[in-house]
Amino acid sequence: MQVEFLAPGMHDVADPDPPLIEIVRGLVFGEGPVWDIRQKWLYFVDIIGDKVLKWNPGIGVETVLAHRAISTE
């Protein structure tokens, strides 16, 4: 994927030809992402699936929080 830099100096801090990495498939309505710079994880939300996911480079995606329906019986 080719990236066009419009701001002066961006070539000094970012790769103009970064790799494209598919993190997850099948999300109908995803939201985020948020990069945790300390842990080097990417968090995002699967709204329809009602869960929070974490992507760890080299490891993959895992669910960190999932809503469970509460029975009203």
C-alpha positions in Angstrom: 0.0 0.0 0.0 1.5 3.4 -1.0 0.9 6.3 1.4 1.0 9.9 0.3 2.5 12.3 2.9 1.2 15.8 2.8 2.9 17.2 5.9 6.6 18.2 5.7 8.8 15.9 7.6 6.5 12.8 7.7 9.1 10.8 5.7 11.4 11.2 8.7 8.9 9.5 11.1 6.8 7.1 9.0 7.3 4.5 6.3 5.9 5.6 3.0 5.3 2.0 1.9 4.0 0.2 5.0 2.9 -3.4 4.9 -0.8 -4.1 4.8 -1.8 -6.5 7.6 -5.3 -8.1 7.8 -6.1 -8.3 11.5 -9.6 -9.8 11.5 -12.3 -10.9 9.1 -16.1 -11.0 9.5 -16.8 -8.0 11.6 -20.2 -6.5 10.6 -19.8 -3.3 12.6 -16.4 -2.7 14.2 -15.2 0.3 16.0 -11.9 1.7 17.2 -9.0 1.0 16.9 -7.0 2.2 19.8 -3.2 1.5 19.9 -1.7 0.8 23.4 1.8 2.2 22.9 3.1 0.6 26.1 1.9 -2.9 25.5 2.1 -2.6 21.7 -1.5 -4.0 21.3 -4.3 -2.8 19.2 -7.8 -2.7 20.8 -11.0 -2.6 18.8 -14.7 -3.3 19.4 -17.0 -5.8 17.6 -20.3 -3.9 18.2 -22.6 -6.6 16.7 -20.6 -9.4 18.4 -20.7 -7.4 21.7 -17.1 -7.9 22.5 -13.7 -6.1 22.9 -10.8 -7.6 21.0 -7.1 -7.2 21.2 -4.6 -7.8 18.4 -1.0 -8.6 19.4 1.5 -8.5 16.5 2.9 -12.0 16.0 0.3 -13.6 18.1 -3.1 -12.6 16.7 -6.5 -11.6 17.9 -8.1 -12.5 21.3 -11.3 -11.5 23.0 -10.6 -9.5 26.2 -14.2 -8.7 27.1 -17.5 -10.3 26.0 -21.0 -9.5 27.1 -23.0 -12.5 28.4 -26.8 -12.3 28.3 -28.3 -12.3 31.8 -31.3 -14.6 32.2 -34.5 -12.8 33.5 -36.1 -16.0 34.7 
